[in-house]
Amino acid sequence: VYYTTISGWMVDYFWKFLSGSFVEASPGRVADIFGQMVSSPMELMFFMGLTVLVGFAVCAGGVQGSLEKVTKFMMLGLLGLIILLAVNSVMIPGGEKGIAFYLLPDWGRAVEAGLGNVAAAAMNQAFFTLSVGQGSMEIFASYMDKKNSLGGEAVRITALDTFVALLAGLIIFPACFAYGVEPDQGPSLIFVTLPNIFINMPMGQIWGGLFFVFMTFASFSTVTAVFEALIGNCMDNFGWGRKKAVYILLPLVFFGSIPCVLGFNMWSDVQILGSKGILDTEDFIVSNLVLPIGSLIFALFCVSKYGWGFDHYLKEVNTGDGMKIPRWLKPYFQIVLPLLITVIAARSLLG
């Protein structure tokens, strides 16, 4: 439900750029457009419902046969556009302070926040952006052929993910300082800062529309992976056919997403886990519980004798061409890695 809500925002902003909502808008107007969007329950519910409907429709036809072909093209387009936006953002007048804020380490602030907390937050972000711990990466990996080893694929995925993350920072932070947007606004950064960049670009309406349609596909790939995990579980555990699983799960996910949608407007006063709203609570559950604990379960299952077993794991990851995982790393996988994940999960909860 967390992913369906955010994906709905992406689709909504794609439509807003196409319809000209941001043409000649001031920075204040851009912020107002975002505020009006999240305060409208019907608007959010419509685009969330559209995301759920299309996501399950894709899964009904099979991920490999439909989504994969489109995603390859869209991800290459998104990467090219991200590079273009990064170059444009670092050239914005007044963005120099943002570059310094982003790239120059401030050990004083890190110590003030707590080095352990900073490290735990960084690792939680790694869990999130690599889609481990909730089955997304595992679902997509299940469709891979055995031509390349999983170790080599892991290195390439991590390198590309890090490269894109660095570019994203070069887009966001110079623009924040140039347009007076606080860099700690969380998810709203992409919906407040980036439209200001597009507005000040030649053909910004086109670039903005392209960016959000590409981002829609990026978030959509995660949505369909989560849906496919649900569908696969129902097919394996209950013996359902794919279409039956889709028909049953679609309304459950839709109605389960409604509280998150209403948490920005009609239920904005609802506070869970102290002072957290509904979306913040779901974000906390996903980032601080599901991802690290799920990763710990996956790791222990792969390398423990009570699960798959290290020998079976090693044979699987080393099948194909590319980098191989050496056997001498067994103590790391069985002891060090689970311990690190446990420490990260514990610090996240205590924080």
SEDREN-862691 format. One record per residue (C-alpha): residue number from 1; chain; y, z, x. Coordinates in nm, 2 decimals. Layout:
<nodes>
[NUM, "A", [Y, Z, X]],
...
</nodes>
This chain:
<nodes>
[1, "A", [0.00, 0.00, 0.00]],
[2, "A", [0.23, 0.06, 0.30]],
[3, "A", [0.18, -0.30, 0.42]],
[4, "A", [0.21, -0.46, 0.08]],
[5, "A", [0.55, -0.30, 0.03]],
[6, "A", [0.69, -0.41, 0.37]],
[7, "A", [0.55, -0.76, 0.33]],
[8, "A", [0.72, -0.78, -0.01]],
[9, "A", [1.05, -0.70, 0.16]],
[10, "A", [0.99, -1.00, 0.40]],
[11, "A", [0.92, -1.24, 0.11]],
[12, "A", [1.23, -1.10, -0.07]],
[13, "A", [1.46, -1.16, 0.23]],
[14, "A", [1.31, -1.51, 0.28]],
[15, "A", [1.42, -1.59, -0.08]],
[16, "A", [1.77, -1.43, -0.02]],
[17, "A", [1.83, -1.65, 0.28]],
[18, "A", [1.72, -1.96, 0.09]],
[19, "A", [1.94, -1.87, -0.21]],
[20, "A", [2.25, -1.82, 0.01]],
[21, "A", [2.29, -1.44, -0.05]],
[22, "A", [2.40, -1.39, 0.31]],
[23, "A", [2.64, -1.69, 0.34]],
[24, "A", [2.96, -1.55, 0.51]],
[25, "A", [2.86, -1.19, 0.44]],
[26, "A", [3.03, -0.92, 0.64]],
[27, "A", [2.82, -0.65, 0.82]],
[28, "A", [2.91, -0.41, 0.53]],
[29, "A", [2.79, -0.66, 0.27]],
[30, "A", [2.46, -0.71, 0.47]],
[31, "A", [2.40, -0.34, 0.45]],
[32, "A", [2.48, -0.34, 0.07]],
[33, "A", [2.23, -0.63, 0.01]],
[34, "A", [1.96, -0.42, 0.17]],
[35, "A", [2.06, -0.11, -0.03]],
[36, "A", [2.06, -0.31, -0.36]],
[37, "A", [1.72, -0.45, -0.28]],
[38, "A", [1.55, -0.11, -0.23]],
[39, "A", [1.73, 0.04, -0.53]],
[40, "A", [1.59, -0.22, -0.77]],
[41, "A", [1.23, -0.12, -0.88]],
[42, "A", [1.17, -0.44, -1.06]],
[43, "A", [1.27, -0.66, -0.77]],
[44, "A", [1.05, -0.47, -0.52]],
[45, "A", [0.76, -0.46, -0.76]],
[46, "A", [0.78, -0.83, -0.82]],
[47, "A", [0.76, -0.92, -0.45]],
[48, "A", [0.50, -0.65, -0.38]],
[49, "A", [0.29, -0.79, -0.66]],
[50, "A", [0.33, -1.14, -0.53]],
[51, "A", [0.21, -1.03, -0.19]],
[52, "A", [-0.09, -0.85, -0.34]],
[53, "A", [-0.18, -1.15, -0.55]],
[54, "A", [-0.15, -1.41, -0.28]],
[55, "A", [-0.33, -1.19, -0.03]],
[56, "A", [-0.63, -1.14, -0.24]],
[57, "A", [-0.63, -1.51, -0.34]],
[58, "A", [-0.65, -1.60, 0.03]],
[59, "A", [-0.93, -1.35, 0.08]],
[60, "A", [-1.12, -1.49, -0.22]],
[61, "A", [-1.13, -1.82, -0.03]],
[62, "A", [-1.24, -1.66, 0.30]],
[63, "A", [-1.01, -1.55, 0.58]],
[64, "A", [-1.16, -1.79, 0.84]],
[65, "A", [-1.13, -2.10, 0.62]],
[66, "A", [-0.78, -2.06, 0.49]],
[67, "A", [-0.56, -1.80, 0.67]],
[68, "A", [-0.66, -1.87, 1.02]],
[69, "A", [-0.54, -2.24, 1.03]],
[70, "A", [-0.20, -2.15, 0.88]],
[71, "A", [-0.15, -1.84, 1.09]],
[72, "A", [-0.20, -2.02, 1.42]],
[73, "A", [0.08, -2.26, 1.34]],
[74, "A", [0.31, -1.99, 1.20]],
[75, "A", [0.26, -1.75, 1.49]],
[76, "A", [0.36, -2.02, 1.74]],
[77, "A", [0.66, -2.10, 1.53]],
[78, "A", [0.75, -1.73, 1.51]],
[79, "A", [0.72, -1.68, 1.89]],
[80, "A", [0.95, -1.98, 1.96]],
[81, "A", [1.21, -1.84, 1.71]],
[82, "A", [1.19, -1.49, 1.87]],
[83, "A", [1.26, -1.64, 2.21]],
[84, "A", [1.56, -1.83, 2.07]],
[85, "A", [1.69, -1.52, 1.89]],
[86, "A", [1.65, -1.30, 2.20]],
[87, "A", [1.86, -1.55, 2.41]],
[88, "A", [2.12, -1.56, 2.13]],
[89, "A", [2.14, -1.18, 2.09]],
[90, "A", [2.19, -1.10, 2.46]],
[91, "A", [2.49, -1.34, 2.46]],
[92, "A", [2.66, -1.17, 2.16]],
[93, "A", [3.00, -1.03, 2.27]],
[94, "A", [2.97, -0.65, 2.28]],
[95, "A", [2.60, -0.65, 2.32]],
[96, "A", [2.60, -0.54, 2.69]],
[97, "A", [2.58, -0.17, 2.60]],
[98, "A", [2.28, -0.24, 2.38]],
[99, "A", [2.10, -0.41, 2.67]],
[100, "A", [2.18, -0.11, 2.89]],
[101, "A", [2.06, 0.13, 2.62]],
[102, "A", [1.74, -0.06, 2.59]],
[103, "A", [1.65, -0.14, 2.95]],
[104, "A", [1.79, 0.14, 3.16]],
[105, "A", [1.57, 0.46, 3.14]],
[106, "A", [1.74, 0.78, 3.04]],
[107, "A", [1.52, 1.05, 3.17]],
[108, "A", [1.75, 1.32, 3.04]],
[109, "A", [1.69, 1.21, 2.68]],
[110, "A", [1.32, 1.18, 2.74]],
[111, "A", [1.30, 1.53, 2.88]],
[112, "A", [1.51, 1.66, 2.59]],
[113, "A", [1.27, 1.49, 2.34]],
[114, "A", [0.97, 1.61, 2.53]],
[115, "A", [0.78, 1.38, 2.77]],
[116, "A", [0.46, 1.45, 2.58]],
[117, "A", [0.62, 1.36, 2.25]],
[118, "A", [0.76, 1.04, 2.40]],
[119, "A", [0.42, 0.95, 2.54]],
[120, "A", [0.24, 1.03, 2.21]],
[121, "A", [0.50, 0.82, 2.01]],
[122, "A", [0.45, 0.53, 2.25]],
[123, "A", [0.07, 0.54, 2.21]],
[124, "A", [0.10, 0.57, 1.83]],
[125, "A", [0.31, 0.25, 1.84]],
[126, "A", [0.05, 0.09, 2.06]],
[127, "A", [-0.22, 0.18, 1.80]],
[128, "A", [0.01, 0.04, 1.52]],
[129, "A", [0.11, -0.29, 1.69]],
[130, "A", [-0.24, -0.37, 1.81]],
[131, "A", [-0.39, -0.29, 1.47]],
[132, "A", [-0.66, -0.07, 1.59]],
[133, "A", [-0.79, 0.23, 1.41]],
[134, "A", [-0.78, 0.09, 1.06]],
[135, "A", [-1.02, -0.20, 1.09]],
[136, "A", [-0.77, -0.49, 1.11]],
[137, "A", [-0.85, -0.59, 1.47]],
[138, "A", [-1.22, -0.54, 1.41]],
[139, "A", [-1.21, -0.76, 1.10]],
[140, "A", [-1.04, -1.05, 1.28]],
[141, "A", [-1.27, -1.00, 1.58]],
[142, "A", [-1.57, -1.04, 1.35]],
[143, "A", [-1.47, -1.40, 1.29]],
[144, "A", [-1.45, -1.49, 1.66]],
[145, "A", [-1.70, -1.71, 1.84]],
[146, "A", [-1.87, -1.59, 2.15]],
[147, "A", [-1.71, -1.84, 2.39]],
[148, "A", [-1.48, -1.58, 2.55]],
[149, "A", [-1.56, -1.22, 2.64]],
[150, "A", [-1.38, -0.95, 2.44]],
[151, "A", [-1.25, -0.80, 2.76]],
[152, "A", [-1.05, -1.11, 2.85]],
[153, "A", [-0.93, -1.15, 2.49]],
[154, "A", [-0.81, -0.79, 2.50]],
[155, "A", [-0.60, -0.85, 2.81]],
[156, "A", [-0.44, -1.16, 2.67]],
[157, "A", [-0.37, -0.99, 2.33]],
[158, "A", [-0.21, -0.69, 2.51]],
[159, "A", [0.00, -0.90, 2.74]],
[160, "A", [0.13, -1.12, 2.45]],
[161, "A", [0.19, -0.82, 2.23]],
[162, "A", [0.39, -0.65, 2.51]],
[163, "A", [0.59, -0.97, 2.57]],
[164, "A", [0.68, -1.00, 2.20]],
[165, "A", [0.78, -0.63, 2.18]],
[166, "A", [1.01, -0.67, 2.48]],
[167, "A", [1.17, -0.97, 2.32]],
[168, "A", [1.21, -0.78, 1.99]],
[169, "A", [1.41, -0.51, 2.17]],
[170, "A", [1.63, -0.78, 2.32]],
[171, "A", [1.70, -0.91, 1.97]],
[172, "A", [1.76, -0.57, 1.80]],
[173, "A", [1.95, -0.35, 2.04]],
[174, "A", [2.23, -0.58, 2.16]],
[175, "A", [2.30, -0.68, 1.80]],
[176, "A", [2.30, -0.31, 1.69]],
[177, "A", [2.58, -0.23, 1.94]],
[178, "A", [2.77, -0.55, 1.87]],
[179, "A", [2.78, -0.50, 1.50]],
[180, "A", [2.80, -0.12, 1.49]],
[181, "A", [2.45, -0.05, 1.35]],
[182, "A", [2.28, 0.27, 1.45]],
[183, "A", [1.96, 0.18, 1.65]],
[184, "A", [1.76, 0.47, 1.49]],
[185, "A", [1.76, 0.33, 1.13]],
[186, "A", [1.39, 0.26, 1.14]],
[187, "A", [1.24, -0.03, 0.93]],
[188, "A", [1.59, -0.12, 0.79]],
[189, "A", [1.69, -0.25, 1.13]],
[190, "A", [1.52, -0.58, 1.08]],
[191, "A", [1.69, -0.61, 0.73]],
[192, "A", [2.04, -0.51, 0.85]],
[193, "A", [2.07, -0.61, 1.21]],
[194, "A", [1.90, -0.95, 1.21]],
[195, "A", [2.09, -1.10, 0.91]],
[196, "A", [2.41, -1.02, 1.10]],
[197, "A", [2.28, -1.23, 1.39]],
[198, "A", [2.18, -1.52, 1.17]],
[199, "A", [2.52, -1.52, 0.99]],
[200, "A", [2.69, -1.57, 1.32]],
[201, "A", [2.46, -1.85, 1.44]],
[202, "A", [2.51, -2.22, 1.37]],
[203, "A", [2.28, -2.31, 1.07]],
[204, "A", [2.22, -1.94, 1.03]],
[205, "A", [2.09, -1.98, 0.68]],
[206, "A", [1.81, -2.21, 0.80]],
[207, "A", [1.73, -1.99, 1.10]],
[208, "A", [1.72, -1.68, 0.88]],
[209, "A", [1.50, -1.84, 0.62]],
[210, "A", [1.26, -1.96, 0.89]],
[211, "A", [1.25, -1.62, 1.06]],
[212, "A", [1.16, -1.43, 0.75]],
[213, "A", [0.90, -1.68, 0.64]],
[214, "A", [0.74, -1.65, 0.98]],
[215, "A", [0.77, -1.27, 0.96]],
[216, "A", [0.61, -1.30, 0.61]],
[217, "A", [0.31, -1.46, 0.77]],
[218, "A", [0.30, -1.21, 1.05]],
[219, "A", [0.29, -0.92, 0.81]],
[220, "A", [0.07, -1.12, 0.57]],
[221, "A", [-0.20, -1.15, 0.84]],
[222, "A", [-0.22, -0.77, 0.85]],
[223, "A", [-0.22, -0.74, 0.47]],
[224, "A", [-0.51, -0.98, 0.44]],
[225, "A", [-0.70, -0.80, 0.73]],
[226, "A", [-0.67, -0.47, 0.54]],
[227, "A", [-0.78, -0.65, 0.21]],
[228, "A", [-1.07, -0.81, 0.39]],
[229, "A", [-1.18, -0.47, 0.52]],
[230, "A", [-1.18, -0.33, 0.17]],
[231, "A", [-1.36, -0.64, 0.03]],
[232, "A", [-1.62, -0.63, 0.31]],
[233, "A", [-1.69, -0.27, 0.25]],
[234, "A", [-1.75, -0.32, -0.12]],
[235, "A", [-1.97, -0.62, -0.05]],
[236, "A", [-2.18, -0.44, 0.21]],
[237, "A", [-2.20, -0.09, 0.04]],
[238, "A", [-2.21, -0.19, -0.33]],
[239, "A", [-2.37, -0.54, -0.31]],
[240, "A", [-2.08, -0.70, -0.49]],
[241, "A", [-1.99, -1.07, -0.45]],
[242, "A", [-1.66, -1.16, -0.29]],
[243, "A", [-1.49, -1.26, -0.61]],
[244, "A", [-1.61, -0.95, -0.80]],
[245, "A", [-1.47, -0.73, -0.52]],
[246, "A", [-1.14, -0.92, -0.54]],
[247, "A", [-1.11, -0.88, -0.92]],
[248, "A", [-1.17, -0.51, -0.90]],
[249, "A", [-0.96, -0.43, -0.59]],
[250, "A", [-0.66, -0.64, -0.68]],
[251, "A", [-0.54, -0.42, -0.97]],
[252, "A", [-0.63, -0.10, -0.78]],
[253, "A", [-0.41, -0.20, -0.48]],
[254, "A", [-0.13, -0.32, -0.70]],
[255, "A", [-0.11, 0.00, -0.90]],
[256, "A", [-0.16, 0.21, -0.58]],
[257, "A", [0.14, 0.04, -0.43]],
[258, "A", [0.38, 0.13, -0.71]],
[259, "A", [0.46, 0.48, -0.59]],
[260, "A", [0.58, 0.34, -0.26]],
[261, "A", [0.80, 0.09, -0.44]],
[262, "A", [0.94, 0.36, -0.67]],
[263, "A", [1.00, 0.59, -0.38]],
[264, "A", [1.32, 0.41, -0.29]],
[265, "A", [1.48, 0.43, -0.63]],
[266, "A", [1.33, 0.60, -0.94]],
[267, "A", [1.12, 0.85, -0.74]],
[268, "A", [1.36, 0.88, -0.44]],
[269, "A", [1.39, 1.26, -0.50]],
[270, "A", [1.01, 1.30, -0.45]],
[271, "A", [0.96, 1.49, -0.12]],
[272, "A", [0.62, 1.51, 0.04]],
[273, "A", [0.52, 1.68, 0.37]],
[274, "A", [0.85, 1.87, 0.40]],
[275, "A", [1.15, 1.63, 0.37]],
[276, "A", [0.96, 1.30, 0.38]],
[277, "A", [0.99, 1.04, 0.11]],
[278, "A", [0.69, 0.84, -0.02]],
[279, "A", [0.72, 0.56, 0.23]],
[280, "A", [0.79, 0.80, 0.52]],
[281, "A", [0.48, 1.00, 0.41]],
[282, "A", [0.26, 0.69, 0.41]],
[283, "A", [0.40, 0.58, 0.74]],
[284, "A", [0.32, 0.93, 0.88]],
[285, "A", [-0.04, 0.91, 0.74]],
[286, "A", [-0.10, 0.57, 0.88]],
[287, "A", [0.06, 0.62, 1.22]],
[288, "A", [-0.03, 0.98, 1.29]],
[289, "A", [-0.37, 1.01, 1.12]],
[290, "A", [-0.54, 0.68, 1.02]],
[291, "A", [-0.47, 0.49, 1.34]],
[292, "A", [-0.55, 0.76, 1.61]],
[293, "A", [-0.83, 0.92, 1.42]],
[294, "A", [-0.97, 0.58, 1.32]],
[295, "A", [-0.95, 0.47, 1.69]],
[296, "A", [-1.14, 0.78, 1.79]],
[297, "A", [-1.41, 0.71, 1.54]],
[298, "A", [-1.44, 0.35, 1.66]],
[299, "A", [-1.45, 0.45, 2.02]],
[300, "A", [-1.72, 0.72, 1.97]],
[301, "A", [-1.93, 0.49, 1.76]],
[302, "A", [-1.92, 0.21, 2.02]],
[303, "A", [-2.01, 0.42, 2.32]],
[304, "A", [-2.21, 0.72, 2.19]],
[305, "A", [-2.58, 0.74, 2.15]],
[306, "A", [-2.53, 0.86, 1.80]],
[307, "A", [-2.36, 0.54, 1.71]],
[308, "A", [-2.40, 0.18, 1.85]],
[309, "A", [-2.46, 0.30, 2.21]],
[310, "A", [-2.29, 0.20, 2.53]],
[311, "A", [-2.55, -0.06, 2.63]],
[312, "A", [-2.52, -0.25, 2.31]],
[313, "A", [-2.14, -0.22, 2.33]],
[314, "A", [-2.13, -0.35, 2.69]],
[315, "A", [-2.36, -0.64, 2.61]],
[316, "A", [-2.13, -0.75, 2.32]],
[317, "A", [-1.80, -0.72, 2.50]],
[318, "A", [-1.93, -0.91, 2.81]],
[319, "A", [-2.08, -1.20, 2.61]],
[320, "A", [-1.89, -1.52, 2.70]],
[321, "A", [-1.66, -1.64, 2.97]],
[322, "A", [-1.38, -1.42, 3.11]],
[323, "A", [-1.32, -1.07, 3.23]],
[324, "A", [-1.62, -0.83, 3.22]],
[325, "A", [-1.62, -0.46, 3.16]],
[326, "A", [-1.80, -0.29, 3.45]],
[327, "A", [-2.07, -0.03, 3.38]],
[328, "A", [-1.91, 0.22, 3.61]],
[329, "A", [-1.64, 0.27, 3.34]],
[330, "A", [-1.89, 0.44, 3.11]],
[331, "A", [-1.76, 0.79, 3.18]],
[332, "A", [-1.41, 0.67, 3.10]],
[333, "A", [-1.51, 0.52, 2.76]],
[334, "A", [-1.73, 0.82, 2.67]],
[335, "A", [-1.52, 1.11, 2.79]],
[336, "A", [-1.17, 1.03, 2.91]],
[337, "A", [-1.07, 0.78, 2.64]],
[338, "A", [-1.18, 1.00, 2.34]],
[339, "A", [-1.01, 1.29, 2.50]],
[340, "A", [-0.68, 1.10, 2.54]],
[341, "A", [-0.69, 0.98, 2.18]],
[342, "A", [-0.76, 1.34, 2.06]],
[343, "A", [-0.46, 1.47, 2.25]],
[344, "A", [-0.24, 1.20, 2.11]],
[345, "A", [-0.36, 1.27, 1.75]],
[346, "A", [-0.30, 1.64, 1.80]],
[347, "A", [0.05, 1.60, 1.94]],
[348, "A", [0.14, 1.37, 1.66]],
[349, "A", [0.03, 1.63, 1.40]],
[350, "A", [0.20, 1.92, 1.58]],
[351, "A", [0.52, 1.71, 1.62]],
</nodes>
